[in-house]
Amino acid sequence: MALTSLLGDIVKVVRGKGPGSVKIDNKVFQLHYRLTTFLFLGFSILVTAYNMLGEPVSCACAQCGSNSIPLNVMNSHCWVTATYTIPSDLERVGFKPGSTNLGPGRHEYSEREYQTYYQWVPFMLVLHGVLFYVPHWLWTLSEDGRMAAMVQDIRLPVLDRGVLKARVTNLAVYIRQTMGTYQGYFIRFVVCDALNVLNVIATIYCIDKFLNHKFLGYGNAVVSYLSDGGQFSPFTTTFPKQAKCEMEFFGPTGSRSSVDGLCVLALNVLNEKVYLVLWFWLIFLSVLSSVVFVGRLVLMLVRAFRVPLLQHKAHFKFGSQMTRGVNSLEVGDFFLLSLMARNMDVTAFRLLLKALAKESFLASCSDLDDEDEESEATEEMPMKRRPVMRILSDNTPVE
């Protein structure tokens, strides 16, 4: 019951505030702090429940009885210390389902490959889940509700065109007075977005280090094994189901003795599938985030893309003077307008651009005379179809 409640709390955190909330980022940004955080924290709960309800390590030890060592002590020892496999024996005996790749007798320490990660898996999953939420938290803290404060009056349900125009005009005056001060606003967003890209790449390499450098090629090896077959299963080599464990102790006469046992690592049946899902998702997210990050910088910094982008969002064609005005914007001011377009309907955003133009910011009033006449009829119809949006107060929820 407690695990179900905890999972429900996680869902509420990563789901967001709902359709009426102000958008201060984009869909790819949201994949990091919503879906990816949910995946890591959800898998952490799943692995923890599996370890608590099942028996993660179960060892067979023929020598334990003669040395008065209970099996539960051996199991606990192998859980809190480490187990090991012998990679060279896998090549010597070949692979078949159920093979141990351990070989008979004792082995030198240099031949052993220790599995020390399995008791740390839930903690590492939680850590990565939190790290994927950090860039969003930093951006929300830095943004400090600025976008919500600017658009809250525009997002109120308005049926009268004159009232909407008055509110848009007030917003245009404020933007005109603060124009040129949004460079830091844009830079902070870029830094947080870059943290997303760096975080997902760092996570891949961190997991690879955590899993004895077997994560980077894990997904490719699994696909190759399942499609073409092979001598060695990547599931077995990366997440062995059977391993050896040694326990040293002092005998009745004070001499050092040791016993070894064969341990079944049942928890790796789940771990191999958890990390396979994470491999595919992290590779996809790293490529997507890198491409979108570079593409967004190009859209913001290359002036040739600005007019088509705003025309697409406003659904009307700019005049020559307005085009020159848009191209003369500082990158921070253009970023602000593009973000406001995500939080306003088409009619309100079109009115905002024209109000800014009449404030002598984008163009002269004469440049808009023809556009106003042509778009007057098309604006009236969207006004009648405007959806009634939820009234936002000063504490407008922000995604």
TADAQUI-V503739 format. One record per run of one state. SS is the DSSP state (H for helix, E for strand, C for the rest). FROM is the first residue (numbers start at 0). TO is the last residue. Records with the same first field share a line. If there is no record, write none. Layout:
SS: FROM-TO  FROM-TO
This chain:
C: 0-0  15-20  22-25  53-55  60-69  80-81  85-85  93-107  111-111  115-116  143-144  151-159  178-181  210-216  228-232  238-240  250-254  265-265  301-301  314-318  327-329  341-344  358-364  384-396  398-398
H: 1-14  26-52  70-79  86-92  108-110  117-142  145-150  160-177  182-209  217-227  233-237  266-300  302-313  319-326  330-340  345-357  365-383
E: 21-21  56-59  82-84  112-114  241-249  255-264  397-397
